[in-house]
Amino acid sequence: MTHRKTIFVFTLIVAAAWAAPAMAYVGPGAGLSVLSALFGVLAAVGAALAFIVVWPLRRALRKRRKAQPAVDGGTSDSAADIRSQAGY
């Protein structure tokens, strides 16, 4: 296997050295477009991974919070409770 890998690497080096210049110009707009697309894909993948990691933690915290009894004797000062008590 090592012999095949050595031949493959040698072939890649020879092919890269043998290649002639393309004599083409790529402007800065195309490069910036490629970079912004790459950053967008990386941001989307990162956000998806963060969401996958955070989702179980949020569920566990919600279950834990619902399981704990109220510390102040069952009274709550949340806006929803105040509105419901006031008749809104």
Backbone bond lengths (Angstrom), bond angles and torsions (degrees), N, CA, C in turn:
res aa  C-N    CA-C-N  psi(-1)  N-CA   C-N-CA  omega(-1)  CA-C   N-CA-C  phi
1 M - - - 1.457 - - 1.520 110.64 -
2 T 1.310 116.73 -37.29 1.459 120.23 -179.14 1.523 110.77 -65.15
3 H 1.336 116.59 -35.42 1.456 120.64 179.85 1.531 110.39 -65.42
4 R 1.325 117.01 -41.07 1.471 120.73 178.55 1.523 110.86 -64.46
5 K 1.308 116.07 -39.88 1.459 120.21 179.46 1.527 110.86 -64.59
6 T 1.324 116.86 -41.18 1.462 121.14 178.91 1.521 110.63 -63.31
7 I 1.336 116.66 -43.23 1.466 119.88 178.71 1.525 110.52 -64.49
8 F 1.327 117.20 -39.69 1.468 120.70 179.79 1.526 111.15 -63.96
9 V 1.328 117.09 -45.22 1.462 120.66 179.82 1.529 110.18 -64.68
10 F 1.323 117.50 -41.86 1.464 121.09 178.87 1.519 110.46 -62.45
11 T 1.343 117.16 -41.06 1.464 121.18 178.90 1.527 111.00 -64.37
12 L 1.320 117.46 -40.05 1.466 120.28 177.38 1.522 111.72 -63.86
13 I 1.328 116.96 -41.65 1.466 120.57 179.81 1.518 110.46 -64.63
14 V 1.326 117.51 -43.90 1.473 121.27 179.31 1.525 110.34 -64.12
15 A 1.334 117.45 -42.09 1.466 120.61 -179.79 1.524 111.04 -65.48
16 A 1.330 117.34 -38.75 1.471 120.11 179.23 1.522 110.84 -69.59
17 A 1.325 117.51 -35.96 1.469 120.58 179.93 1.520 111.25 -74.18
18 W 1.314 117.63 -29.31 1.452 121.98 -176.07 1.537 111.94 -80.15
19 A 1.299 117.71 -22.02 1.466 121.55 -175.13 1.516 111.40 -63.26
20 A 1.309 115.55 136.69 1.460 121.72 178.52 1.523 109.04 -88.41
21 P 1.336 117.58 152.97 1.464 119.61 177.22 1.538 110.97 -61.67
22 A 1.315 116.78 146.50 1.456 121.08 -176.29 1.518 112.53 -80.67
23 M 1.324 117.74 -18.63 1.461 122.32 -177.57 1.530 111.12 55.16
24 A 1.304 115.37 44.08 1.450 121.41 -179.98 1.526 108.33 -123.49
25 Y 1.320 115.39 153.34 1.457 120.63 -179.93 1.519 108.74 -115.65
26 V 1.299 115.72 128.12 1.459 121.05 174.21 1.522 105.94 -110.89
27 G 1.311 116.42 116.29 1.454 120.78 -176.44 1.519 112.32 -72.65
28 P 1.330 115.16 169.36 1.459 118.94 -178.37 1.529 113.25 -67.34
29 G 1.308 117.64 -25.64 1.462 119.95 179.68 1.515 112.10 -65.12
30 A 1.324 116.26 -40.61 1.462 119.94 179.37 1.524 110.53 -67.55
31 G 1.313 116.58 -40.61 1.464 120.21 178.88 1.522 111.87 -64.13
32 L 1.335 116.32 -42.63 1.461 119.77 178.19 1.524 111.88 -66.70
33 S 1.328 116.20 -34.54 1.468 119.48 177.07 1.516 110.83 -64.94
34 V 1.323 116.92 -42.63 1.458 120.71 178.81 1.527 109.97 -64.69
35 L 1.334 117.15 -43.37 1.465 120.20 179.69 1.525 111.86 -64.37
36 S 1.325 117.26 -42.28 1.461 119.04 -179.58 1.527 110.79 -67.56
37 A 1.321 117.86 -36.74 1.465 120.02 176.29 1.526 110.34 -65.28
38 L 1.320 116.61 -41.02 1.464 120.54 178.48 1.526 110.65 -63.82
39 F 1.317 117.66 -44.32 1.460 120.56 178.15 1.523 111.22 -63.39
40 G 1.322 117.42 -38.05 1.455 120.84 177.81 1.525 112.35 -63.78
41 V 1.320 116.06 -42.43 1.469 119.99 178.44 1.521 109.88 -66.00
42 L 1.338 117.06 -42.98 1.466 120.09 179.39 1.527 111.27 -63.79
43 A 1.327 116.82 -39.71 1.465 120.31 178.37 1.529 110.64 -65.50
44 A 1.324 117.41 -40.23 1.463 120.43 179.48 1.531 111.02 -65.94
45 V 1.320 116.84 -42.22 1.461 120.18 178.67 1.526 110.23 -65.59
46 G 1.343 116.32 -42.00 1.466 120.09 178.51 1.516 112.21 -63.42
47 A 1.328 116.95 -41.69 1.457 120.18 178.56 1.527 111.14 -65.86
48 A 1.327 116.78 -38.74 1.463 119.78 178.15 1.523 110.97 -65.07
49 L 1.322 117.01 -43.24 1.458 120.11 178.53 1.526 111.45 -64.99
50 A 1.326 116.32 -41.01 1.467 119.87 178.26 1.535 110.14 -63.28
51 F 1.311 117.26 -40.49 1.456 121.02 179.20 1.528 110.53 -64.02
52 I 1.326 116.56 -41.38 1.465 120.67 179.60 1.523 110.56 -64.17
53 V 1.323 117.11 -36.94 1.464 120.77 -179.23 1.527 111.09 -75.71
54 V 1.321 117.60 -39.88 1.466 121.58 -173.68 1.530 112.28 -78.61
55 W 1.329 118.08 -29.66 1.459 121.00 -175.48 1.532 113.18 -55.86
56 P 1.333 120.30 -50.76 1.471 118.49 179.30 1.529 112.82 -65.09
57 L 1.324 116.84 -32.98 1.465 119.68 178.29 1.527 110.84 -65.04
58 R 1.317 116.97 -42.47 1.462 120.29 178.75 1.521 111.27 -63.83
59 R 1.342 116.86 -41.76 1.469 120.01 178.55 1.516 111.08 -63.35
60 A 1.331 116.41 -41.74 1.470 119.79 -179.99 1.526 110.59 -64.98
61 L 1.322 117.22 -40.60 1.463 120.03 179.13 1.523 111.15 -66.21
62 R 1.345 117.46 -39.00 1.467 120.00 178.23 1.519 111.47 -64.80
63 K 1.336 116.93 -43.32 1.461 120.01 178.55 1.519 110.73 -63.60
64 R 1.318 115.79 -40.27 1.463 120.28 179.92 1.522 110.98 -66.02
65 R 1.340 116.26 -40.24 1.462 120.90 -179.48 1.532 110.58 -67.86
66 K 1.331 117.72 -38.15 1.465 120.76 179.51 1.520 111.32 -71.29
67 A 1.321 117.41 -29.92 1.465 120.89 -178.00 1.521 112.18 -76.90
68 Q 1.333 118.06 -24.37 1.463 120.95 -178.49 1.530 109.73 -79.03
69 P 1.331 117.68 135.37 1.464 119.53 176.28 1.532 109.80 -73.39
70 A 1.302 115.80 158.36 1.459 120.40 179.63 1.522 109.66 -66.23
71 V 1.305 116.70 138.22 1.464 122.00 -176.67 1.529 110.78 -77.38
72 D 1.330 117.45 -32.83 1.466 120.37 -173.36 1.530 112.82 -93.53
73 G 1.322 118.42 28.24 1.458 120.85 175.71 1.512 113.72 84.86
74 G 1.315 118.32 17.40 1.449 121.09 175.96 1.507 114.63 95.27
75 T 1.312 119.27 -4.43 1.459 119.60 177.95 1.514 109.12 -86.37
76 S 1.287 114.90 148.56 1.459 120.29 -179.16 1.517 108.74 -134.66
77 D 1.319 115.80 143.02 1.452 120.17 179.60 1.522 111.54 -110.52
78 S 1.322 117.34 25.10 1.455 118.57 -179.71 1.523 109.34 -69.75
79 A 1.308 115.83 158.29 1.457 120.81 -177.18 1.519 111.16 -63.33
80 A 1.338 117.67 -37.22 1.465 120.08 -179.85 1.520 111.17 -65.71
81 D 1.340 116.98 -39.77 1.461 119.57 179.30 1.517 111.68 -67.98
82 I 1.324 117.69 -39.97 1.453 121.73 -179.79 1.533 109.52 -65.37
83 R 1.365 116.86 -41.28 1.447 119.72 179.17 1.528 111.27 -65.49
84 S 1.340 116.55 -39.93 1.456 118.38 -178.08 1.538 110.83 -68.84
85 Q 1.328 116.94 -34.48 1.450 120.66 178.74 1.532 111.56 -71.16
86 A 1.327 115.78 -31.78 1.453 119.66 -179.10 1.518 112.42 -82.73
87 G 1.333 117.29 -9.93 1.458 120.10 177.59 1.511 113.76 91.31
88 Y 1.295 118.84 17.61 1.463 120.86 179.01 1.486 111.60 -84.63
